């Protein structure tokens, strides 16, 4: 005979008290990442698929 035990859930974790600060930090980090992406997109990239006579592969 199987006896079932009552399930007692764990208490929910409380949110951090300084949630506004966390949100501001995340917004700032998002802004920095967007700036980095835009800089990388505008950067001149060498075209490695161009033919170069000085390099030969065997």
JOCOR-V740819 format. One line per field, one symbol per residue. ss: DSSP state (H for helix, E for strand, C for the rest). psi: psi as a letter, one per 40 degrees, with the letter a starting at -180 (. if undefined). Layout:
BEGIN
ss->???
psi->???
END
This chain:
BEGIN
ss->CCCCCCCCCCCCCCCCCCHHHHHHHHHHHHHHHHHHHHHHHHCCCCCCCCCCCCCCCC
psi->hhhhiihhiiihiiiidfdddddddddddddddddddddddeihhiheeihheehii.
END
